[in-house]
Amino acid sequence: MNELVKCLPSPTLPGLLPGPDTHRGWLFKWTNYLKGYQRRWFVLSNGLLSYYRTQAEMAHTCRGTIPLATAHIEVGDTCHLVLTSGGRSYHLKATSEGESQRWVSALQQAKANATLLMHHSDDSGDEGPGPQEERAHSQGALKTLASKLDDLSTCNELIGKHGAALQRSLSELEELRAPSDSTDRVKAVNERATLFRITSNAMINACRDFLDIAESHSRRWQKTLQHEREQRHHLEETIEQLAKQHNSLERAWRESPASYAGVERPQEGDASDENDEAEFFDAMEESPAFITVTASGNVQHKRSGSNQSIMSGGVPNDWTHNENDTSGTNHTQLQRARRTRIPNKPNYSLNLWSIMKNCIGKDLSKIPMPVNFNEPLSMLQRLTEDLEYSELLDRAARCDSALEQMCLVAAFSVSSYSTTVHRTAKPFNPLQGETYELDRLEEYGYRSIAEQVSHHPPAAAHHVMSRRGWTLWQHITIDSKFRGKYISVMPLGNIHLQFHSSGNHYVWSKVTSTVHNIIVGKLWIDQSGDIDIVNNTTKDTCRLKFSPYSYFSRDVPRKVTGVVEDSEGTAHYILSGTWDEKMESSKIVDSSQGCGGSEGKQKTVYQTLQPKVLWKKYPLPDNAENMYCFSSLALTLNEQEDGVAPTDSRLRPDQRLMEEGLWDEANSQKQRLEDRQRQERKRREAQANQALEEGQDMEVYQPVWFEKRADDATGDSTYIYKGGYWEAKERQDWSQCPNIFQGEMSP
C-alpha cells in the first residue's frame, strides 16, 4: 500500500517542461465546514499537483493528485484560488499575496506545459511503452515492415540490373547488320524484357504489401494509443481514490481495529482524506500490537497507538497465505476442464412453516422432506467440500515448526465453514451404503472416498490420502433438532489429520451450525462453539472460539479467535478473523498479567508482531446466487464422471433430477428411494428378530469400504478406511456394492 499511492510521473520532452519538481510549499486547503481550511504540503511536478499532510508523508502517502492538463484555474481575491478538475473543486489559500502570485504563475505555466505535452503526444503518437504484449506486437510489425523493405531493395536492385541488360540488348539490336543474327538477338531481348516485367510486377506487389501493412498497423497503433491515454487517465483517478481509501482505512483501524472490515468510503466532497486531529504513523513501523486474553481463553484486541493496518501487515513467509501464488494448489487453476455452472435454481414457492410446525423438538433426519428444502448435493459431497482449501494442508506439510503447522491446521478447520455462509438449504441425506469419491490426484494431489456407514443415526466415514504429505480421516454423525425458530445441526465425531514426514497427528471436532428465521424473515446461518485442536504427537493445542452472532455485540460478525499453545501451556500465536472471510496469525513476543477482568477472571496481555494472513476465501463464481450459492469446487462435485462406483452420489436419480430443475420428478424419485430404504431396514430388523428367537447371531450391516475400530488417539469407536476402493475402480469390479439406486431415472 505504501507504493500504491505514489504519484504517477509524466513523460517529459526537451523544451516543453521544466525539471521534475517545479514548485512546492505550504498552502491552506478547504476540507469541510467543521474543520475549515487546513494546512497541507503541495508539490507541483510534471503537470500534477499533489498534496500531503506533512513533508514526511511524501515518502509513502499521497493524499490527492490534481492533473493540471484538464484543470481550470480560477484566481479569487485575497490569496484565494480554485482548481476545478474532474467535476471537483479544490479551494486553496496562500499565506500572502506574493506567495499566491507565485503559485498562480507556477500552476498556469505547468498547465500550459501539460497541455502542450498532450498535444505533442497527440501528434507524435509517442505515449511511452505500452504493455508487454503491445510492445511485442509493435516489434513484430516493425520486423515485418523491415522485411518488406528488404524485399523492395532487392527488387530495386533487380530492376536496375535487368533494365541495364535490356538497354544493352536494345542497343545491340540497333547495331545489327547481318540478318542471320537477328533471330537470336530478338530472342535475348524478349527474355530480358520478360525478366524486367516480372521484376517490375514483384516491385509493385511488394510496394502494395508494404503500404497495406503500414496502414493496418498505423490504425492499430492509433487505437492502442487512444486506449493507453484512457487507461492513464483512469489510473490517475484510481490512485487518487486509493489514497483516500488508505486514509479512511488508517483512521478506521485506529478507532476500532476489530471493525475494519466494515469501513466504507465517504461518498462526497474531499472529506475522505480529512481527519485532521488524528495522527498517522509511518506504515513501515514494526510497532507491536497488544492483545488481551482472559483466563478462559477469550481473545480481545486491545487498542494500541501503533498503526496496525492489515494492508501493511508484513510479507508472508513460506507458511502464510500468498495471494499472488500461482502454484498448482490454487483451486482456480484446474488442469482438467471442469464445469463452471449448473442449471439455475427454479423459482418454487413453499410454505415452510406448514411443514415444520409439526417437527418441533424432533430429529430432522427421520422426517421426510421435499427436495424444495435441499440443494442438489448429498451430505457426503458436502463433507468432501471441506477440502476446498487443501493447499493449506500442503503448506502445513512443508512446515518445520509444529506451532506454525498448528496455525495452518487451525485455518483449515475454519475454512470449511466459509462455503456455508449463504448455503441455508440442506444436503440430501445419503442412503445407507451410498458413496462419493473425489479424485483430484492430478490437480491437487489427493484422493477422497466417503461412505454412509449408518442411516439411523446418520453417520458418514471419510478418508483422504494426499501425495503431498498428509492423510485426513473422519467419522461424523449428524444430530439435528428443530427448536421452533431455528434449526440446530450438531456434528458429532472427530477429524484426524496426520502429516507423513513429521508424524504430527492432529484431532479436532466441528462446531454447531444454526439456521435462523425458520418462521419469518430471511434464512441465515451462524456457527458457534469451540474447536479444540490437539497435536497428539507434541501435545500442542489450539482453542478456536466461534462467537455467536448478537445484534447488540460490537464485535465483527462471524468472529473467530484462538490461541496456539505448546505442551507446557505457553502461548505462541494469536489467531483472529472470521469464518466466512479470512484468518490471520500474530506471533507473540511478550506477555504480562493485566488487571482482573469480568467475573473475576484474570487477563493476560500479549504483545504481538504484525498479523500475517493464513487463509482468505475465494470469491464465488458469477451467477452463484442462482446456482444455490455454490463455490467453484461445489459446482464440480455432482459432475458426471465415468468409472465411479454404482453407489456414488452422482448417480442418485432424485438429486440429478433436482439439479436439472425437474423438482416434481425429483420428489417422486426421492419418495421411491426412501420407501425402498425403509423396506430394507424392516427386512433387516425382521431377520435380526428371527435370528434372536432362534438363538443365532445376526450379523449387523457392514460398510463396504470402512470398518469399525477403536481409535488409537481417543479410544472412541470409529470407522476407518480398510482400503480396496481405488483398486476396485481400476479393475471396474463393483460386485461388493449394494444396489441402492434400483430403477431407472425418469426421462
N, C-alpha and C positions, 0 to 999 in steps of 0.2 A: 504494500500500500504506500510505502514511503516514496516509491518511484512513480506511482501511477499519476500522482497529481502534479508532477513537474510540467512546466510549460513547454509547448512544442516550439522548437526552433524553426525559423523560416529561412528559406534559401536566400542568399544574397547575390547581387550582381554588381560588378565594378561600376562605380559611379551612380548607383541607384540608392543605396542605403549606406548610412554611416557605419560605425563599428557596431559590435554586437550589443552593447549597452549604451544607449544614448542619453538616458536621464533616469534619475532615481532620487527619492526623497520622501518626506512625510507629507501626507495630506489627510484632511478630515473627510470621512465618508459617512453619508446618512445611512443609518441602519433601520430604525423604526421609531415610532412615536414615544416609546418608553425610554429608549437609550439615546435617541437623537443622533448627533454626529459623534463618531468615534475615530480615534487616530489610527491610521494604517500606513504601512510602508509600501510605497508604489515603485514599480520598476518598469520602465519603458524599454523594450528590447525587441528589435526585428519586427516592428509593426504590431506588437502585442503589449497591452498594458496589464500587468499582473499586480496583485496586491496581497499583502501578508499582514499578520498581526504585529510581528516584530521582524527585525532583520535576521534573527537566528532561524526563523521559520523558512527562510529561503532554501535551506538545505533539504527540507523534507515535506513541507505542506504549503501549497499554493491555495489561497482562499478564493480566487476567482481570476479569470482572464478575459479581457475585452479585446477582440480583433478590431483594429482601427481602420482596416481597409473598408469595412462596411459600416463603420460607426459615424454618427452625426455628432459634431462638437458644437455646443451652444455656450456662449460666454454670457454669464449673468453679471449682476452688479456686485460690488464689494467682495471681490475674491472668489465668487462662486462660478462654477462651470458644470455643465450637464453633458454626459456622454450617453447617447442612445444607440443600442446595438441589439439586434435580435428581438425587438419588441420590449426590451427592458431599459430602464433609465437608471443611471448612476449619478447621484448628486454629490459633488465634491467641493471642498472648500480649502483654500490655501491659507497660510498664516499671515501673508501680507500681499499687497497688490503686486509688488515686484516678483515675489515667488509665483503668484498666479499667472503673471505675464510670461514668465519663463516656461511654466508648464504648458500654457496655451500654445506658445510658439513651438515647443518640442512636439506636442501632440499633433499640431497641424502639419509640421514637417514630416513626422512619422506617417501620418495618414496619406500625405501626398506620395511619399516613397512607396508605401504599401500598395497604393492604387496603381502607381506606375509599374511596380513589380508585377501586379496582377495582369495589367495589360500586356507587359512584355512576355509574361508566361503564356497569355492567350495567343500572341503572335508566334512565338518560337516553339510552342508545344513542349517546352522542356520543364517538366514538373518534378524532376528528380527521379530517382529509381523507384519503380513500381514493385509489386510483389514478385517473388522469385519466378513464378510461372510466366508472368508477363515479360520479365527480363529474358527468360529462356526463349519465349516466342519471338521477341524482338531480335535476339541474336540469331535465331533460326531464319527469320525473314531477311536479315542483313546478309547472312551467308548465301541464301538463295539468290538475292539480288546481285551479290558479288559473283556468283557462279554464272548468272545470266550475262553479266558484264564481261566476264572472261570469254563466254561464247561469242558475244558481239565483237570483241577484239580479234578472236580467231577468224570470224567471218570477214572482218575488215582486212586482215592480212591476206586471206584467200582471195578476196575481191581484187585487192591491189596486184597480187601475183597473177591471177587469171586474166585481169584486164590488161596487164603489160604484155602477157603472152599473146592475147588476142590482137593487140595493137601491132605486135611484131608480125603476126601471121598476115594481117591485112596489108601491111607494108610489103611483105614478100610477095603477096598475091598481085599487087600492083606492078611489081618489077618483073613478073613472069613474061617471058617472051616465047618460050618453047611450049607449044600446045600439049606436048606429051606429059609435061609435069603438072598441068592444071588440075587434073583429077585428084592427085594426091594432096595438092595444096588446099584445094577446096574442102576435101575431107578433113584435113587437120584444122582448118578454120572452123568448120561446123562443130567438131569435137570441143574446141576451146570455147566457142560461143555457148555450147550446151553447159559446159562446166561453169562458165560465168553466170548463166541464167540460174543454175541450181544454187550456186553460192549466193547470188542476189536474193533469191527466194528465201534461203535459210536466214540471211541477214534480216529480211523484212519480218519473218516469223519470230526471230529472236527479239527484235525490237518490239513487236506486238506483245510477246510474253512479258518482256521487261516492264512495259507500260501497264499491262493488266495487273501484274503482281504489285507494282509500286502503288497503283491506285487502290487496289484492295487493301493492302496493309496501311496505306495512308488513312483510309476510312476507319479501319480498326484502331489505329493509334489515336485518331481523334476521339473515338468513343471511349477508349481507355483513359485518355487524358481528362475527358469530362467526368468520368467515373471517379478518377483519383481526386479531382477538385472537390466533388461532392463528399467523398469519403473524408478528405481532410477537414472540410467544414464540419461534418458530423463528429469527427474525432475531437475537434476543438470544443464543441458543445458538450460532448461526453465527459471530457476532462474537467470542465467546469462543474458539471453535475457531480462527478466523483469527489471533487474537493469538498462540495457541500455535504455529500453523504458521509464522507470521512469525518468531517467536523461534527455532524449530527451523531454518528456512532460514538465518537470520543466523549461527547457530552452525556449521551445516554448511559454509556458504560460507567462513567464516574458517578452518575446519580443513582443508578440501580444496576449493578453488574448482572444480577440474576434475570433481568428482563430485557437484555439486549436484543433478543430475537424479535421483540415487538416494536422496535424503533421504526418510526415512519418519517419520511422526509416532509418537511413543511411544503405547503402547496403554492405559496405565493411570495412575491417580493424577494428580497435578498436577505431575509432574516434567518435563513437556514445556516448561515455561517456566523451568526452573531449571538454569542453567549458571552458577553464581554466581561462578566465578573468571574468566569471560570478560568482556571489555569490549564494550559495544555503542555504536557510533558513530551520530551523527545521520544519518538516511538522506538528508538534503538536502545533505550534504557532497559536494563535487565532487573528492574525493581521487583522483588518478590511479592507475591500476594499472600494474604492471611486468610486462613480458613478455620472456622470454629467447629469443633466436633464435640458433642455431648458424650457422656459416658455410655449412653445407649447406642452410640454409633451414628446418630443422625448428623448429617453434614450440613453446615450452614456457611455460606460465603460471607466473610466479614469485609465491609467496605474499607478499602485501603487507599492511601494517597497515590499509589502507583497507577500508571496508565496501562492497565492490563487488557488492552484491546485484543480480541481474538484475531483481528486481521493481521497482527504482527506478533503472533504467538510463537515465534521460533521456527526453525527449519526442521521438518520431520526427519527422523533418522530411519534406520532400516526396519524398525518395527512400528512406526507410526504411519498414518494414512497419507499417501501421496496422491493428490488429486490429479496430477499430470501423469500418473502411472499408465503406461501403455502396454504392460505385460499381458501375457496370455490369461492371467487370472481376472482380468476385467470382464465382468459379465455382459458388458455392452459390445464386446468384440467376439462374436462366435465364429469358430472356424467352419462350422456347418450351418447352412442356411436354415433357420428355424422360423416358424410362423410368427408374425408380429401383430395379428389381430384375430378376433373371433367374431361371429355374428353379434350384432347389437342386441342388448337385452330388450325383450318385448315389454311394452307398457301394460302390464296386467295390474288391475286394481284388486285389493284383497282387504277384507275386514279382519285385521289381526286379532283384535280383542274377541271377536266371536269364536275364534278357535282357541285362544289362550286362556279364556276366563275359567275353563274347567281344568286347567293344568296347574293351578297354584300349588306349590309345595311338592310337585311330582318330578320324577326323573324324566327329562325330556327324551332320553334315548329310548324309552319304552312307549312313547306316544307317536303314532303315525302322523306325519306332517306332509302337506302337499309340497311339490317342488318349488312353489312360489316363495317359500322361506329359504330356499337353498341357493347356492352358487354351483355352477357345473364343474365342481371338483369334489373328490372324496376326501375324507379325513386323512387317509394315507398320503394323498397328494399334498394336503396342507402341511402334514408332518414333514414331508420331503422338502417343502418350500423353505424350511428353516436354513437350508444350505445356500440360500441366495448369496450370502456374503462369505462363502467358503474361503475366499482369499485371505480373510483374517486368520484362519487356521493355518493356511500356507505360510503366512508371515510368522505366525507364532512358532511353527515348526523350525524356523531358522534362527530363533532367539537363543542366545547363550545364557541369558539371565532368566531364571524361573519366575522372578517377580514381574519382569516385563512381559513374559509369556502369559502370566496371570491376567495382566491388563487387557491383552488382546482376546483372551478367552472370555473375559467378562464382557467386552464389547460385542463379541459374537453372540453371547447369550441374550444381550439386549436387542441386537439387530433382528432377531427372529420375530419380534413384535412389530417391527416397522411396517410390515405389509398389512397389518390388521386395522390400522387407524381408520380406514374408510370401508372396511370389509365387515359389515354387520350381518350379512347373510350367513347361514350355517352351511358347512360342507355336508355332503351325503354321508350317512352312516354306512361304513363298509359292511358288506356281508361277511359272515364267518368264512374264512378261507380266502377272502379276496386279497390280492397282492398288488403292489405297484413297484415297478423298477424305474430307476433314472440312471441311464448310462451316459455320463459326461466325462468318460475317460480321456477322450481326445481333446475336448475343450478345456476342462478344469482338473483333470487328473483323478476323478473319483467315480465310484460306482455305488449306487444306493438301492437297497431292497427293503421293502416294508410288507408286513403281513398282518391281517386282522386275526389275532390268535384267540379272541373270545368275543361273543356277541353280547352276553349279559353276565357281568358288566362289560361294556365295550372296551376292548383293550387292543392295542397295536404294538408290534415289535418292529424295530427299525435298526438297520445295520449299514454303515457307510465305511468303505475302505478307500483311502486315498494313497496314491503312489507318491504324493508329495510329503509324506512323513507323518500321517496321523490316521487314527481309526476312531469312529464315533458309533455308539450304540445306545439305544434307549428302549424302555418298556413303559408305555404311557396308558393309563386308564383314565377315562373322562367321566367326571361326575358333574352333572348339570342340574340346576334347580331353577324353577320359575318362582320368583318371590312376589309377584303381583305387579310391581312397577319395573322390575328389571330381571334379567336372567344372569345367573352366575355360572360360569364354566370353570371347574376346578380340575386341572390336570394332576393326576397322582402318579408318582413314579420318579425315577432318577434318569438323568442323562449322563453318560460316561464318555470321556474323551481321553485317549492315550496317544502320546507322541512317541514315535518309534525310536528316535535317536537317544533321547534323554530318559525315556521310560516314565515321564511325568504323567500321572493318572488323575484327571480332574473329574469331580462328581458335583452335579447341581440338579435342581428341580425347577419347575415352572411356577409362575405366579397365577393368581386368579384373574380371569377376564370377565368383565361385566358389561352387558348390553343394556343401556338405559332407554327410557321413554317408550316402553312397550305399549302403554295405554294411549298416550297422546304425545304429539311432538315428533321431531325427527330423531331417528335412532342414532345413537352414538355409543362408542365402545371405550372402555377405560381398562387399564391394567394396574393392579395394586398388589402390594405384598412385598415380601423379602425373598431374595435369592442368596443362598449361602453356597459359595463355590469353594470347594476344598481340594487342594492338591494332596492326594493320599501319599505321594512319594516324599514330598518335602514338608508337608503339614502347613504350607502357606494357605491363607484364607482370604476371601474377599466377600464382604456382605454388601449386596446391592439393595437399595431401598427404592421401590416404585411408589411414589407418593400418589394417593388417590386424588382425583380432581375435586376441588372445592371452590364454589363460587366466591367465597369470602377470603380465600387464600391469596396472598400476594406473590406466591411462587409461580414460576413458569409452568404452564400446563404440561402434563405428562413427564414430569421431572423424575430423573433417576440420579441417585448419588451413591457413592460407595467408597470404602477404604480397603486398600490392599495391605495385609499384614503378614509378616513372616511367622515362623513357627513359635517364636518367643513373644508374639503379640506386639512387635514393634511395627508401626505404620510406615510405609514407604511411598505409597502413591494415593492420591485422592482422585476419584473418578466422578465425573459430572456430565450431565447432558440431558437429553430427552429420548424416550424410547421410539419416537416417530421421526427423529431427525438426525442426531449425531451424538457421539460420546467423545469425551476428552479425558486425558490423564495429566495430572500435575505431580511432579516429583517433590516429595517433602524434603526440605533441607534443614528444618529445625522445628521444635515443638516446645510448648510451655503450658503449664496449668493456668487456666483462667479462673475467674470468679465463678461461684455456683450458679447454675442455670435454673430453669424452671423445674419444679418438682424435686428440688434438692440434688439434681444431677450435676456433677462437676464437668466443666467444659475443658476441652483441650484445644489450644490454638496452634494450628500448623502453619508454618511458613513454607511456601512452595515456590517453585520456578514457574515460568510461563507455561500455560497448558498446551498440550500437543493433541492434535486431532487423531483419534484412533479409527473412527468409523464415521462415514457420512452416507446418508440414504441416497440411492439412485432416484432420479426423477421418474414419475410414472409415464408410460407411453401416451402418445396422442390419443384422444378419444377414450381414455381409460374410464371416464365416468359412465360411458355407455357399454363398457365391457366388464362390469362388476368390479371396477377399480383394480383390476389385475395388474401386477407388476410384469416386467418383461419376461421374467422366468415363469411366472404363473401362466402366462399366455401359451407357453410351450408344453406345460405339464400334461395336458389332455390331447396333445397332438398324436395323430395316428402313427404307429410305429410297427414295423414288421418284426416278427420273431418273438414277441413278448409272450408270456405265459397266458393260457386261456382264462386265467383268473384275474388278469390285470385290469385295473380300474378304467383304463382306456376303452375296454370292451363292454362296459356297463351300458345296456341299451337305454335305460331311463336317463342316465347322465348325458349320454351322447345326444339324445333327442332334445333334452333341455338346452344344451349348448347350441343346437341348431334352431332354437326358437319354437319348437313344437311342444309346448308345455302340456297340452291336454294329452297327447300321446305319451309324453314322459310320465305323467301321473298314472296312466294306465299301466305302463311297464313297471313303475315303482310299486304299485299295489300288487302286481303279479309276483315280483321278486320277494316282497315282504311276506306275502301269503305262503309262498313256497318255502321260505326260510322258517316260518312258524311251524309249518307241517313237518319239516325236517327235524326241528327241535322236539316236537311232540313225539315223533317216531323214536328219537334217541332216548327221551325220557321213559317211554313205554318199554323199550328194550332194557334200560337200566333197572326199572322196577321188576321186570320179569326175571332178570338175572339175579336180582337181590332175593326174590322169593325162592329161586332155585338154589340159592347159596353159592352162586358163581360170581366171580369178579367180572365186572363190566368195564372195559377199557373206555375211559373218557376220550373226548375229542383231542386229537393230537395235531398240532400245526404241521405243515409240510416242511417248512424251511427253518423253523426255530424250535428250540427245546427248552423246557423249564429246568432251571438250575438255581442253586443258591449263589447269590452274588458275593464274590470274594471280598469286595470293599465294604459293603454294608451288611452283609449277612441276610438280606431280604431275598425272597423268592422272585426270580425274574426270568425273562425269556431271552436266550442267547442264540445268535445265528449259528446253525450247525453246518452250514456250507452246502454246496451242491447246486445252487440255483444257476449260477453262470455256466457251470459245466453242462447242466441240462439244457440251457438255452443254446449253447454251442452245438449240442447233439440234436436239438429240437425234439427232445424226449420229455413230454409233459404227461406221461402216464400216471404220475403221482397226484396230479392236480384234480380236485373235485370239479364237477360240472355245476357251477353255481349260477351261471347265466343261461339256463336252459331256455330254449325257444328262440325264434328268430325275431329280430327287431323289425317293427312295422316299417314299411317303405315310406 
